[in-house]
Every structure is written in C-alpha cells, then in structure tokens.
Amino acid sequence: MTVKLPECIANYFEADRKRSAEAVADCFADAAVVVDEGHTYTGRDAIRQWKADSSTKYTYSVEPFSISTEGERTTVVSHLAGDFPGSPLDLRYQFVLDGQKIAGLEITL
C-alpha cells in the first residue's frame, strides 16, 4: 500500500532507501533530535553518523504503510525487513516537522 507522505518525510525515506547518510541528515533541521534504540542523536552531524552506522551494519528495506497526525506529531508506520535480529517488524516513525525540515524523529515498536 502506498501512502501520501509530506515531502520532507518522503525525502527521508527515499534517502534511507538509497543508504545516503548525507541525504538523510539533509532532511533534518540543524538542531534536530533523533531517538532510536534507546540512543539520542542531536544535530545533523550526529544524525549523519547514526544513519551511516545503521546503514552499514544491516541490510534492510522500509515500506511505509500508514500515516496519522496528532498535534505536532506525524506518525508513519512502516514495515521493516532485513538481516537484523527480530526481522521483519513494523516500526513507528514519529516525526515533528519544522517547515520543510524534520525537527525530531523517534523510532519505536
């Protein structure tokens, strides 16, 4: 199922699909915060390193299939499959947007 995503969120998933840590980091505001697997990454440099590390550690694909908005938070549920423990699973990507940039992202089960 294809869902219509806001442009900056669609750009994030496209950059991730291409395994481009630089392009992923460019989707975020300068002081953005990412929370993933119990770790917090603040700022584009930290976000770039987080994505570079996760993209080289595992091979995976992400397919968004649901989107909802509550207040300032946009939640995208995606099917994640790959060579990581627990695969496949559905993850919740909770975005906070700042104009055309991502100000915050929390990834949870």
TIPAKOL-409491 format. One record per atom (N, C-alpha, C, O): residue number from 1; z, x, y; residue in one letter. Coordinates in steps of 0.001 Angstrom, whole numbers, plus 500000, padded with zeros to 6 digits. Example, Ala and Ser with C-alpha at 12.3 -4.5 7.8 and 13.67 -1.06 7.14 Angstrom:
// TIPAKOL-409491
   num       zz       xx       yy   residuo
     1   507800   513190   494310         A
     1   507800   512300   495500         A
     1   507800   513200   496700         A
     1   508465   514236   496681         A
     2   507080   512850   497750         S
     2   507140   513670   498940         S
     2   507870   512900   500030         S
     2   508039   513409   501138         S
//
This chain:
// TIPAKOL-409491
   num       zz       xx       yy   residuo
     1   500000   500841   498826         M
     1   500000   500000   500000         M
     1   500000   500886   501237         M
     1   500792   501825   501321         M
     2   499155   500614   502166         T
     2   499086   501365   503404         T
     2   499828   500608   504491         T
     2   499628   499406   504667         T
     3   500690   501319   505224         V
     3   501425   500696   506321         V
     3   500948   501298   507636         V
     3   500508   502447   507688         V
     4   501044   500505   508692         K
     4   500667   500960   510024         K
     4   501881   501647   510661         K
     4   502893   501009   510952         K
     5   501753   502958   510867         L
     5   502846   503748   511425         L
     5   502577   504071   512891         L
     5   501422   504235   513283         L
     6   503630   504166   513707         P
     6   503437   504683   515058         P
     6   502772   506059   514986         P
     6   502984   506809   514033         P
     7   501974   506380   515990         E
     7   501170   507602   515951         E
     7   501984   508861   515665         E
     7   501578   509672   514832         E
     8   503113   509042   516330         C
     8   503869   510287   516115         C
     8   504446   510360   514701         C
     8   504582   511452   514150         C
     9   504788   509217   514109         I
     9   505279   509213   512726         I
     9   504128   509464   511763         I
     9   504282   510211   510797         I
    10   502978   508850   512013         A
    10   501792   509110   511183         A
    10   501425   510591   511251         A
    10   501057   511187   510238         A
    11   501523   511183   512438         N
    11   501231   512619   512590         N
    11   502200   513466   511778         N
    11   501802   514469   511186         N
    12   503470   513069   511746         Y
    12   504472   513795   510948         Y
    12   504081   513792   509469         Y
    12   504056   514844   508830         Y
    13   503777   512615   508926         F
    13   503433   512541   507503         F
    13   502129   513280   507196         F
    13   501996   513881   506131         F
    14   501178   513240   508113         E
    14   499917   513971   507913         E
    14   500159   515483   507930         E
    14   499606   516207   507101         E
    15   500972   515956   508859         A
    15   501287   517389   508926         A
    15   502034   517832   507669         A
    15   501792   518921   507149         A
    16   502944   516980   507183         D
    16   503673   517294   505955         D
    16   502724   517337   504768         D
    16   502836   518213   503911         D
    17   501786   516388   504716         R
    17   500811   516367   503614         R
    17   500006   517660   503579         R
    17   499664   518160   502507         R
    18   499709   518194   504753         K
    18   498924   519442   504853         K
    18   499787   520692   504698         K
    18   499277   521813   504735         K
    19   501100   520495   504523         R
    19   502043   521610   504363         R
    19   502030   522536   505580         R
    19   502148   523753   505435         R
    20   501889   521971   506763         S
    20   501862   522745   508003         S
    20   503197   522622   508729         S
    20   503438   521642   509434         S
    21   504055   523610   508556         A
    21   505358   523597   509219         A
    21   505193   523592   510735         A
    21   505973   522955   511444         A
    22   504190   524292   511230         E
    22   503935   524337   512674         E
    22   503556   522954   513192         E
    22   504081   522512   514214         E
    23   502658   522273   512502         A
    23   502242   520936   512927         A
    23   503390   519936   512807         A
    23   503513   519040   513642         A
    24   504228   520075   511782         V
    24   505400   519210   511657         V
    24   506306   519423   512862         V
    24   506716   518456   513503         V
    25   506624   520676   513180         A
    25   507505   520980   514310         A
    25   506943   520431   515620         A
    25   507701   519991   516485         A
    26   505625   520455   515768         D
    26   504995   519944   516992         D
    26   505175   518440   517169         D
    26   504995   517928   518274         D
    27   505525   517726   516107         C
    27   505759   516285   516198         C
    27   507099   515961   516858         C
    27   507343   514815   517236         C
    28   507960   516960   516997         F
    28   509325   516747   517457         F
    28   509515   517159   518909         F
    28   508831   518051   519411         F
    29   510459   516492   519579         A
    29   510899   516880   520912         A
    29   511620   518226   520805         A
    29   512074   518609   519727         A
    30   511720   518935   521922         D
    30   512318   520273   521929         D
    30   513712   520322   521319         D
    30   514020   521244   520563         D
    31   514556   519348   521633         A
    31   515949   519360   521160         A
    31   516180   518395   519993         A
    31   517309   517961   519765         A
    32   515130   518063   519264         A
    32   515228   517107   518158         A
    32   516181   517611   517078         A
    32   516451   518805   516958         A
    33   516677   516653   516301         V
    33   517603   516949   515209         V
    33   517068   516315   513928         V
    33   516672   515150   513914         V
    34   517064   517108   512847         V
    34   516702   516615   511515         V
    34   517913   516782   510612         V
    34   518549   517836   510605         V
    35   518231   515741   509851         V
    35   519286   515800   508840         V
    35   518616   515533   507498         V
    35   517998   514487   507300         V
    36   518748   516500   506567         D
    36   518122   516380   505253         D
    36   518971   517124   504234         D
    36   519349   518275   504456         D
    37   519267   516476   503132         E
    37   520030   517071   502035         E
    37   521340   517700   502515         E
    37   521716   518787   502077         E
    38   522030   516999   503424         G
    38   523329   517453   503887         G
    38   523296   518569   504917         G
    38   524349   519083   505294         G
    39   522127   518953   505378         H
    39   521994   520020   506381         H
    39   521404   519438   507656         H
    39   520617   518491   507623         H
    40   521802   520025   508780         T
    40   521304   519598   510081         T
    40   520506   520734   510702         T
    40   520945   521884   510708         T
    41   519337   520405   511222         Y
    41   518433   521368   511850         Y
    41   518174   520889   513275         Y
    41   517685   519778   513478         Y
    42   518500   521720   514258         T
    42   518389   521335   515652         T
    42   517373   522216   516365         T
    42   517462   523443   516312         T
    43   516414   521594   517026         G
    43   515386   522310   517775         G
    43   514154   522574   516921         G
    43   514215   522593   515691         G
    44   513046   522776   517602         R
    44   511763   522952   516899         R
    44   511739   524172   515987         R
    44   511160   524110   514903         R
    45   512356   525283   516398         D
    45   512339   526479   515543         D
    45   513044   526217   514216         D
    45   512541   526585   513155         D
    46   514215   525578   514283         A
    46   514958   525264   513055         A
    46   514199   524258   512204         A
    46   514183   524364   510978         A
    47   513566   523276   512856         I
    47   512787   522269   512131         I
    47   511575   522922   511476         I
    47   511245   522597   510336         I
    48   510919   523825   512166         R
    48   509774   524555   511602         R
    48   510208   525330   510346         R
    48   509511   525304   509332         R
    49   511353   526014   510413         Q
    49   511836   526790   509269         Q
    49   512231   525880   508114         Q
    49   511951   526187   506955         Q
    50   512882   524756   508425         W
    50   513255   523780   507391         W
    50   512021   523318   506627         W
    50   512018   523284   505396         W
    51   510973   522963   507365         K
    51   509770   522447   506715         K
    51   509044   523554   505965         K
    51   508525   523310   504876         K
    52   508991   524761   506513         A
    52   508356   525882   505819         A
    52   509064   526142   504489         A
    52   508415   526349   503464         A
    53   510396   526131   504512         D
    53   511168   526381   503286         D
    53   510952   525282   502254         D
    53   510724   525576   501080         D
    54   511021   524020   502673         S
    54   510878   522929   501706         S
    54   509450   522821   501177         S
    54   509245   522422   500031         S
    55   508471   523170   501993         S
    55   507075   523082   501563         S
    55   506692   524168   500572         S
    55   505777   523980   499770         S
    56   507384   525306   500619         T
    56   507079   526378   499667         T
    56   507937   526282   498411         T
    56   507566   526805   497360         T
    57   509082   525617   498520         K
    57   509995   525503   497383         K
    57   509480   524526   496329         K
    57   509639   524757   495130         K
    58   508859   523426   496784         Y
    58   508407   522383   495869         Y
    58   506983   521952   496208         Y
    58   506522   522085   497342         Y
    59   506307   521436   495196         T
    59   505031   520756   495400         T
    59   505328   519266   495301         T
    59   505959   518817   494344         T
    60   504875   518503   496286         Y
    60   505212   517086   496294         Y
    60   504173   516304   497087         Y
    60   503378   516865   497842         Y
    61   504207   514993   496888         S
    61   503391   514090   497698         S
    61   504309   512981   498202         S
    61   505262   512589   497528         S
    62   504005   512486   499397         V
    62   504796   511432   500029         V
    62   503857   510298   500405         V
    62   502831   510520   501049         V
    63   504211   509075   500000         E
    63   503391   507914   500311         E
    63   504258   506836   500968         E
    63   504988   506130   500272         E
    64   504188   506699   502307         P
    64   504942   505637   502978         P
    64   504462   504259   502514         P
    64   503259   504019   502405         P
    65   505421   503345   502238         F
    65   505016   502018   501802         F
    65   505732   500883   502524         F
    65   505437   499713   502278         F
    66   506667   501210   503410         S
    66   507400   500166   504124         S
    66   507884   500711   505460         S
    66   508255   501880   505564         S
    67   507877   499855   506489         I
    67   508379   500254   507800         I
    67   509170   499097   508391         I
    67   508790   497934   508254         I
    68   510293   499438   509060         S
    68   511081   498436   509771         S
    68   511715   499117   510982         S
    68   511895   500334   511013         S
    69   512043   498300   511970         T
    69   512667   498823   513180         T
    69   513922   498024   513469         T
    69   513918   496794   513432         T
    70   514994   498744   513757         E
    70   516254   498128   514147         E
    70   516809   498926   515311         E
    70   517193   500084   515152         E
    71   516851   498306   516483         G
    71   517286   499023   517678         G
    71   516326   500163   517965         G
    71   515112   499962   518021         G
    72   516862   501343   518144         E
    72   516015   502501   518442         E
    72   515567   503257   517187         E
    72   514874   504269   517290         E
    73   515950   502779   516025         R
    73   515655   503472   514767         R
    73   514501   502807   514023         R
    73   514508   501599   513788         R
    74   513510   503620   513656         T
    74   512389   503161   512846         T
    74   512552   503772   511459         T
    74   512596   504994   511316         T
    75   512642   502927   510445         T
    75   512842   503409   509084         T
    75   511551   503238   508296         T
    75   510976   502151   508236         T
    76   511109   504343   507690         V
    76   509937   504348   506834         V
    76   510410   504699   505430         V
    76   510999   505758   505215         V
    77   510155   503816   504480         V
    77   510495   504102   503085         V
    77   509237   504651   502430         V
    77   508154   504075   502537         V
    78   509407   505788   501745         S
    78   508265   506490   501157         S
    78   508560   506863   499714         S
    78   509692   507175   499345         S
    79   507516   506821   498923         H
    79   507599   507262   497533         H
    79   507321   508761   497509         H
    79   506276   509211   497979         H
    80   508251   509528   496963         L
    80   508147   510985   496898         L
    80   508077   511395   495435         L
    80   508947   511043   494639         L
    81   507030   512146   495085         A
    81   506858   512613   493704         A
    81   506464   514076   493742         A
    81   505691   514506   494597         A
    82   507010   514837   492797         G
    82   506677   516260   492759         G
    82   507447   516992   491689         G
    82   507937   516393   490732         G
    83   507548   518307   491865         D
    83   508188   519150   490864         D
    83   509621   519511   491258         D
    83   510050   520650   491072         D
    84   510344   518561   491791         F
    84   511732   518763   492196         F
    84   512640   517914   491303         F
    84   512191   516919   490733         F
    85   513905   518297   491178         P
    85   514828   517522   490354         P
    85   514945   516081   490851         P
    85   515087   515845   492050         P
    86   514884   515120   489928         G
    86   515024   513717   490273         G
    86   513723   513012   490598         G
    86   513728   511815   490889         G
    87   512608   513728   490554         S
    87   511319   513126   490884         S
    87   510915   512128   489810         S
    87   511195   512339   488630         S
    88   510267   511056   490205         P
    88   509960   510572   491556         P
    88   511120   509753   492090         P
    88   511988   509319   491333         P
    89   511130   509543   493413         L
    89   512137   508710   494036         L
    89   511621   508172   495363         L
    89   510624   508653   495900         L
    90   512313   507173   495878         D
    90   511967   506594   497167         D
    90   512997   507063   498190         D
    90   514202   506943   497967         D
    91   512520   507595   499309         L
    91   513382   508091   500365         L
    91   513207   507253   501622         L
    91   512143   506693   501883         L
    92   514289   507188   502394         R
    92   514284   506509   503687         R
    92   514203   507578   504776         R
    92   515087   508428   504888         R
    93   513164   507530   505555         Y
    93   512980   508425   506701         Y
    93   513355   507612   507935         Y
    93   512625   506699   508321         Y
    94   514475   507934   508550         Q
    94   514970   507181   509699         Q
    94   514675   507967   510975         Q
    94   515314   508979   511262         Q
    95   513702   507483   511727         F
    95   513212   508162   512922         F
    95   513806   507546   514176         F
    95   513997   506333   514260         F
    96   514098   508410   515156         V
    96   514390   507991   516518         V
    96   513309   508635   517372         V
    96   513129   509853   517346         V
    97   512594   507812   518127         L
    97   511462   508313   518897         L
    97   511835   508484   520358         L
    97   512689   507777   520893         L
    98   511169   509446   520989         D
    98   511295   509689   522426         D
    98   509880   509789   522974         D
    98   509296   510872   523022         D
    99   509331   508642   523390         G
    99   507933   508612   523809         G
    99   507042   508883   522613         G
    99   507117   508177   521607         G
   100   506199   509902   522714         Q
   100   505277   510263   521637         Q
   100   505811   511407   520762         Q
   100   505051   512027   520018         Q
   101   507100   511679   520851         K
   101   507720   512728   520039         K
   101   508858   512137   519224         K
   101   509381   511073   519556         K
   102   509235   512821   518171         I
   102   510358   512420   517339         I
   102   511601   513135   517885         I
   102   511616   514362   517985         I
   103   512628   512377   518232         A
   103   513870   512947   518748         A
   103   514880   513177   517626         A
   103   515748   514045   517726         A
   104   514755   512387   516554         G
   104   515675   512525   515445         G
   104   515049   512014   514170         G
   104   514233   511092   514180         G
   105   515448   512632   513064         L
   105   514993   512207   511733         L
   105   516121   512454   510751         L
   105   516654   513560   510657         L
   106   516475   511408   510021         E
   106   517434   511551   508936         E
   106   516764   511055   507668         E
   106   516241   509942   507630         E
   107   516780   511884   506624         I
   107   516143   511542   505352         I
   107   517250   511279   504331         I
   107   518086   512143   504068         I
   108   517241   510070   503759         T
   108   518279   509673   502813         T
   108   517658   508938   501637         T
   108   516496   508535   501664         T
   109   518484   508777   500593         L
   109   518066   507977   499438         L
   109   518127   506510   499780         L
   109   517813   505666   498940         L
//
